[in-house]
Amino acid sequence: MAQIQGIDVSLGYEKRIVANNINFEINQGDYLYIVGENGSGKSTLMKCILGLEKAVGGSIKYGDGLRQKEIGYLPQQSNIQRDFPATVQEIVLSGCLNRLGWKPFFGKKEKEIAKEAMRKLEISDLAMRSYPELSGGQQQRVLLARALCATSKMLILDEPVTGLDPYAQEQLYAMIYKINKEEKITIIMVSHDMEAAKMYASHILHIGGEKCVFCTKQEFIKENGGCLF
């Protein structure tokens, strides 16, 4: 069974329907790009998958051993978050909160998970640095490591390279792709970067209005004359 399946999902906000008849199936190891115009419902769908909002219609089902709380999430960063007064290690470790259960403190297991996440994102040397002192690219790697602490199954990323310079974008994309391929962690990414989608995606979900399309990247390119758009 698929990790996540969307069946005739309808999305809306402020009493307005923005997308109808969204159907998709996400399996372990997929790399899905969710694309569409601004206001088409991309972020709303992501929040519905996470359980932060409810779809107006249809259903979203979970399977293959995936539970909603096991999904790691990297939202768009606000200006307030950029100045959060904490060390890199503290922020990454906070991604283990869902693993604590009834325990009041982070233990050895959680600290090892955070340490390994920092190693994978190549930020171990930044562990004791103050988060606001870091560059934008470094901050995004810290937040990705934090999201990785929450899961071994699926990451949802909302425009993760926004505001980064080309070199930092390339670095972050490469790390996400490595996590997908080597760790077999499913990636769901909301993005406007069609060149990156063409390079990394296994599947495309284009949403907006009455026309919502879900298919493999190759099928999508074939239907659009050799390009994504």
C-alpha positions as CSV (number, residue, x, y, z in Angstrom):
1,M,0.0,0.0,0.0
2,A,1.1,3.6,-0.7
3,Q,2.5,5.7,2.1
4,I,0.0,8.4,1.3
5,Q,-3.0,8.4,-1.0
6,G,-5.2,11.4,-1.9
7,I,-8.7,10.5,-3.2
8,D,-10.8,13.3,-4.9
9,V,-9.3,15.9,-2.5
10,S,-10.8,19.4,-2.7
11,L,-8.9,22.4,-1.1
12,G,-10.1,25.8,-0.1
13,Y,-9.6,28.7,2.3
14,E,-11.6,31.7,3.3
15,K,-14.8,29.8,2.1
16,R,-13.4,29.6,-1.4
17,I,-12.6,26.4,-3.3
18,V,-9.2,26.7,-5.0
19,A,-8.6,23.1,-6.3
20,N,-10.8,20.1,-7.0
21,N,-10.4,16.4,-7.8
22,I,-6.8,16.0,-6.6
23,N,-5.8,12.3,-6.8
24,F,-2.3,11.1,-6.0
25,E,-0.3,8.1,-4.6
26,I,3.0,8.4,-2.9
27,N,5.2,5.4,-2.3
28,Q,8.4,4.9,-0.3
29,G,11.4,6.5,-1.9
30,D,9.4,8.8,-4.3
31,Y,10.5,12.3,-4.8
32,L,7.3,14.3,-5.5
33,Y,7.3,18.0,-6.6
34,I,4.0,19.8,-6.0
35,V,3.8,22.7,-8.5
36,G,1.2,25.3,-9.5
37,E,0.5,29.0,-9.5
38,N,0.5,31.1,-6.4
39,G,-2.7,30.5,-4.5
40,S,-3.5,27.3,-6.2
41,G,-3.5,25.3,-3.0
42,K,0.0,23.8,-2.8
43,S,0.8,24.8,0.8
44,T,-2.8,24.0,1.8
45,L,-2.5,20.4,0.5
46,M,0.8,20.1,2.4
47,K,-0.8,21.2,5.6
48,C,-3.7,18.7,5.0
49,I,-1.2,15.9,4.6
50,L,0.4,17.0,7.9
51,G,-3.0,17.2,9.7
52,L,-2.6,21.0,10.3
53,E,-5.7,21.7,8.2
54,K,-8.6,19.7,6.8
55,A,-9.5,19.2,3.2
56,V,-12.8,20.6,2.1
57,G,-13.6,17.3,0.4
58,G,-12.2,13.9,-0.4
59,S,-9.8,12.0,1.8
60,I,-6.1,11.5,2.5
61,K,-5.1,8.0,3.6
62,Y,-1.9,6.7,5.2
63,G,-0.4,3.3,4.8
64,D,2.8,1.2,4.5
65,G,3.4,1.8,8.2
66,L,3.5,5.6,8.0
67,R,1.9,7.6,10.8
68,Q,1.1,11.3,10.4
69,K,3.4,12.2,13.3
70,E,6.3,10.4,11.6
71,I,6.5,13.0,8.8
72,G,9.3,15.5,9.1
73,Y,8.4,19.1,8.0
74,L,10.5,22.0,6.9
75,P,8.2,25.1,6.5
76,Q,9.1,28.4,5.0
77,Q,11.3,30.3,7.4
78,S,10.0,33.6,8.9
79,N,12.2,36.6,9.8
80,I,11.5,35.9,13.5
81,Q,12.7,32.3,13.2
82,R,16.0,33.5,11.6
83,D,16.8,35.4,14.8
84,F,15.9,32.6,17.2
85,P,18.4,32.6,20.1
86,A,19.6,29.0,20.3
87,T,22.6,26.9,19.3
88,V,22.5,24.7,16.2
89,Q,22.6,21.6,18.4
90,E,19.6,22.8,20.4
91,I,17.5,23.5,17.3
92,V,18.4,20.2,15.6
93,L,17.7,18.2,18.8
94,S,14.2,19.9,19.1
95,G,13.3,17.8,16.1
96,C,13.2,14.8,18.4
97,L,10.3,16.1,20.5
98,N,7.8,13.6,19.0
99,R,10.1,10.8,20.0
100,L,10.1,11.6,23.7
101,G,6.7,10.2,24.6
102,W,6.4,10.7,28.4
103,K,10.1,11.3,28.9
104,P,10.8,14.9,30.3
105,F,14.3,15.2,28.8
106,F,16.2,14.3,25.7
107,G,18.2,11.1,26.3
108,K,21.3,9.5,24.8
109,K,19.2,8.1,21.9
110,E,17.8,11.5,20.9
111,K,21.2,13.1,21.1
112,E,22.7,10.4,18.8
113,I,19.9,10.9,16.3
114,A,20.6,14.7,16.3
115,K,24.3,14.1,16.0
116,E,23.8,11.8,13.0
117,A,21.4,14.3,11.3
118,M,24.0,17.1,11.7
119,R,26.6,14.7,10.2
120,K,24.4,14.0,7.2
121,L,23.8,17.7,6.6
122,E,27.5,18.5,7.1
123,I,27.0,20.9,10.0
124,S,28.6,19.0,12.8
125,D,31.3,21.7,13.1
126,L,28.5,24.3,13.7
127,A,26.9,22.5,16.6
128,M,27.7,25.1,19.3
129,R,27.3,28.1,17.0
130,S,24.5,30.6,17.6
131,Y,21.8,30.0,14.9
132,P,21.3,33.8,14.1
133,E,25.0,34.1,13.2
134,L,24.7,31.5,10.4
135,S,24.3,32.2,6.7
136,G,21.0,31.5,5.0
137,G,22.2,28.3,3.5
138,Q,23.6,27.1,6.8
139,Q,20.3,27.9,8.6
140,Q,18.3,25.9,6.0
141,R,20.7,22.9,6.6
142,V,20.1,23.2,10.3
143,L,16.3,23.2,9.8
144,L,16.5,20.3,7.4
145,A,18.6,18.3,10.0
146,R,15.9,19.2,12.6
147,A,13.2,17.8,10.3
148,L,15.2,14.7,9.6
149,C,15.3,14.0,13.4
150,A,11.5,13.6,13.3
151,T,11.5,10.9,10.7
152,S,13.1,7.9,8.9
153,K,10.2,7.8,6.4
154,M,9.1,11.1,4.8
155,L,10.1,14.7,4.6
156,I,7.8,17.6,3.4
157,L,9.7,20.7,2.3
158,D,8.0,24.0,1.5
159,E,10.1,26.1,-0.9
160,P,13.3,25.2,0.9
161,V,15.7,27.2,-1.3
162,T,13.8,30.5,-1.3
163,G,16.2,33.4,-0.7
164,L,19.4,31.3,-1.0
165,D,22.2,32.2,-3.5
166,P,22.7,29.7,-6.4
167,Y,25.6,27.9,-4.7
168,A,23.7,27.4,-1.5
169,Q,20.7,26.2,-3.5
170,E,22.8,23.7,-5.3
171,Q,24.3,22.4,-2.0
172,L,20.9,22.0,-0.4
173,Y,19.3,20.3,-3.4
174,A,22.2,17.8,-3.5
175,M,21.8,17.0,0.2
176,I,18.1,16.4,-0.2
177,Y,18.6,14.2,-3.2
178,K,21.2,12.2,-1.3
179,I,18.8,11.7,1.7
180,N,16.2,10.5,-0.8
181,K,18.5,8.0,-2.6
182,E,20.6,6.7,0.2
183,E,18.2,6.8,3.1
184,K,15.2,5.9,1.0
185,I,13.2,8.7,2.6
186,T,10.3,9.9,0.6
187,I,10.5,13.6,-0.3
188,I,7.5,15.9,-1.0
189,M,8.6,19.3,-2.1
190,V,6.5,22.4,-2.9
191,S,8.5,24.5,-5.4
192,H,8.5,26.9,-8.3
193,D,11.9,25.7,-9.4
194,M,11.1,23.8,-12.6
195,E,14.7,23.2,-13.5
196,A,15.2,21.4,-10.2
197,A,12.0,19.4,-10.6
198,K,13.3,18.3,-14.0
199,M,16.5,17.1,-12.4
200,Y,15.4,15.5,-9.2
201,A,11.7,14.6,-9.2
202,S,10.3,11.1,-9.7
203,H,6.7,12.4,-9.8
204,I,4.9,15.7,-10.4
205,L,1.6,16.9,-8.9
206,H,0.3,20.0,-10.7
207,I,-2.7,21.5,-8.9
208,G,-5.0,24.4,-9.4
209,G,-8.6,24.9,-10.4
210,E,-10.2,22.0,-12.2
211,K,-7.0,20.8,-13.9
212,C,-5.0,18.7,-11.4
213,V,-2.4,16.3,-12.8
214,F,-0.4,13.6,-11.1
215,C,2.0,11.4,-13.0
216,T,5.7,10.5,-13.3
217,K,8.1,13.3,-14.4
218,Q,8.7,11.5,-17.7
219,E,5.0,11.4,-18.4
220,F,4.6,15.0,-17.5
221,I,7.4,16.1,-19.8
222,K,6.1,14.0,-22.6
223,E,2.6,15.6,-22.3
224,N,4.1,19.1,-22.3
225,G,6.3,18.9,-25.4
226,G,9.6,18.1,-23.7
227,C,9.4,20.6,-20.8
228,L,7.7,20.9,-17.5
229,F,5.9,24.2,-18.5
